[in-house]
Structures are given as C-alpha cells and as structure tokens.
Amino acid sequence: MENRREAIRGVAGCVVAAAGGAAGMLAWAPYARRGIFGFEGESEWDVVWFGLPVMTLGGIAAGITLFTLVQGKWRQALGAGVLLTALIGFGVVFDVLAGPPPNCDPC
C-alpha cells in the first residue's frame, strides 16, 4: 500500500512540474511575440535563448516549491525556493525578457 501511495505522489509531482513548465511558457509567450517580431522588424533572439529557459525552469521550480510545501517537506521546499530565487535574480540581472529597443532616430 505504501508503494502505491509513493507512486501516486511521484506522478502528482511530475504533473505539477509539467503544469508549472507549461505555465512558464504561457507567461513567456507575449514577450516572445514582442522579441521575435519586434518593433520595425528588429528581432531580439535573447528573449528566446534566455527568456524561454528561465521562464520554463521558473515555472517548474514554482510548481515543485508549492508541491513540497503542500506535503509539508520544508527543507525540500526551501531548496526549490532558493532555485526559484536564483532564476528570478538571473532573469532580472540579465533582463532576459527585454524586447528590442525602439528605434526613435529621426530619418
């Protein structure tokens, strides 16, 4: 009976992590449109190369953090929270969701 309960928890954890990753991708989508099809055809591929992994991994880390908090595993939740904080810090420092700068030079 205990093995079955552990298996169900494992599957639930995978589902929560996958849902978090999908939520991260959905949150990233508006930035992708602005970065790939930017202002006056200016593309910013850093939004894809850096923004997509950071948002996806951030969604996964947020899902795992919530899942471990619900289970009452505080140390594991703290570790996942540290990972989530590091991803947020990386995203802010390197401005991974910045689109192309607008070109305001007079012709």
C-alpha positions in Angstrom: 0.0 0.0 0.0 2.9 2.4 0.8 4.5 1.8 -2.6 1.3 2.7 -4.3 1.0 5.9 -2.3 4.5 6.9 -3.2 3.9 6.2 -6.8 0.8 8.4 -6.8 2.8 11.2 -5.1 5.5 10.8 -7.7 3.1 11.1 -10.6 1.4 14.0 -8.9 4.7 15.7 -8.6 5.5 15.2 -12.2 2.1 16.6 -13.2 2.6 19.6 -11.1 6.1 20.2 -12.5 4.8 19.8 -16.1 2.0 22.2 -15.3 4.4 24.7 -13.9 6.6 24.5 -17.0 3.6 25.0 -19.2 2.5 28.0 -17.2 6.0 29.4 -17.5 5.9 29.0 -21.3 2.5 30.7 -21.4 3.7 33.6 -19.3 6.7 33.9 -21.7 4.6 33.9 -24.9 3.7 37.6 -25.0 7.4 38.5 -24.6 8.3 36.1 -27.4 6.0 37.8 -29.8 7.4 41.2 -29.0 11.0 39.9 -29.1 10.8 37.9 -32.3 8.6 40.2 -34.3 9.9 43.3 -32.7 9.4 47.0 -33.5 10.0 47.7 -37.2 11.4 44.2 -37.8 14.1 44.4 -35.2 14.3 40.9 -33.6 15.8 40.2 -30.2 16.7 36.5 -30.1 17.9 36.7 -26.5 14.3 36.6 -25.5 14.2 33.1 -27.0 17.6 31.9 -25.9 17.5 33.2 -22.3 13.8 34.1 -21.6 12.3 30.8 -22.6 14.5 28.6 -20.4 14.3 31.0 -17.4 10.5 31.2 -17.5 10.1 27.4 -18.1 12.5 26.5 -15.3 11.0 29.1 -13.1 7.5 27.6 -13.6 8.8 24.2 -12.8 10.6 25.4 -9.7 7.5 27.2 -8.6 5.4 24.1 -9.0 7.9 22.0 -7.1 8.1 24.5 -4.3 4.3 24.6 -4.0 4.1 20.8 -4.1 6.7 20.3 -1.4 5.1 23.0 0.7 1.7 21.2 0.5 3.3 18.0 1.5 5.0 19.6 4.5 8.6 19.0 3.4 10.0 22.3 4.4 13.7 21.6 3.7 13.0 20.5 0.1 10.6 23.5 -0.3 13.4 25.8 0.9 15.8 24.3 -1.7 13.3 24.7 -4.5 12.6 28.3 -3.3 16.3 29.1 -3.4 16.4 27.8 -7.0 13.4 29.9 -7.9 15.0 33.0 -6.3 18.2 32.4 -8.3 16.3 32.1 -11.5 14.4 35.3 -10.7 17.7 37.0 -9.9 19.3 35.8 -13.2 16.3 37.0 -15.1 16.4 40.4 -13.6 20.1 40.9 -13.8 20.4 39.9 -17.5 17.0 41.3 -18.4 16.0 38.2 -20.2 12.5 39.4 -21.2 13.6 42.7 -22.8 12.4 43.1 -26.3 14.3 45.1 -28.9 14.8 48.8 -28.1 12.6 51.1 -30.1 14.4 52.9 -32.9 13.5 56.6 -32.4 16.1 58.2 -34.6 14.8 60.8 -36.9 15.1 60.0 -40.6 
